[in-house]
Amino acid sequence: MRLMDTIHTNAFYNAVAADYHLFFRDWWATVEREAVYLDKLLSPHGVRTVLDASCGPGTQSIALAGKGYAVTAADPSAALLDRARANAQQAGVEVTLLHASFLDLPAHVDGPFDALITTGNSFAHLLDDAEIAQALANFHGLLAPDGVLLVGIRDFDAILETRPRFLPGQIHEQGDERVIGFDIWDYNDGPPPTITFNKFFVRGDGEAWAVTHAPVVYRALREAELRAFLERAGFVDTERADHWWEMLLVSRRGKAKGGGKNVRRRS
């Protein structure tokens, strides 16, 4: 990412890290669901080692570690890594955690991994073509031959067709406090098209209320565009396997075709 984009994205996740579980009705139930679904995708390929390139608070990393996978997990947000560390400890699983982004992964970790995953719409934080190409080149270089790549983003084809603006979230009761979450989405037609997700939390006890707001920008990356980037990076046999609200593309590492700079390994 460009420096300012990285700063703004990390500022968002650092700001919402303490409340990240409030995006879900039940975060731990989501971890259990992810364990079942991801294991179903990965186990037929004989996967044992996994790099989660955008782990957040550990939703997928903890899920896979609980299934017996050897998991290394990276995220550029220090606050989310702290949450992931605490959540892994609470779950009683071992996850190797790294402070790294898509674009500097090879400086922090060595492969090869049987699988690399990035879900939760994180890949859509890459705003320009060069960033996307470099990230995929890094992924390719960190995977074993025939390794599996899972990229999960929102179905932006459907979103750009309907252009929703208001999206209700969850309502949580925390003692005497009620927490109400919702999104307002702002569209920029680009190029490339982007969407700013404005995350709101309204907190109150019925008499006094407070509002917090945190914006974050995503590239509205269409399926055909993502497939083309994957092909240029040397990924093959791409299939779509939607999950919950996410468009998930599952690819296999083929021969590199270029499109990004050479992966720089740790010395």
Order of alpha helices (4+ residues) and beta strands (2+ residues): alpha-alpha-beta-alpha-beta-alpha-beta-beta-alpha-beta-alpha-beta-beta-beta-beta-alpha-beta-beta
